[in-house]
């Protein structure tokens, strides 16, 4: 079985750190997109156009939406730090 370790091929630690920071940045960006999709679903459930959800279920969706928004703020803040770190290098 062929094992490839890209990090082992990078002799310069600064380049390796930059690569991993870029990967982390992109991972955060993708997670933000996933959270945004989940927020849109929560919004539709909160609207309750069909009238099938109870008030308890609507409150649960509002709490879920708040958690997703909090997660997005944290990810965006982290990406700002990663971007500043990469820009300064």
Secondary structure, DSSP 8 states (H G I E B T S, - for coil): -----HHHH---HHHHHHHHHHHHHHHHHHHHHHHHHHHHHHHHHHHTTTS-S-HHHHHHHHHHHHHHHHHHHHHHHHHHHHHHHHHH-
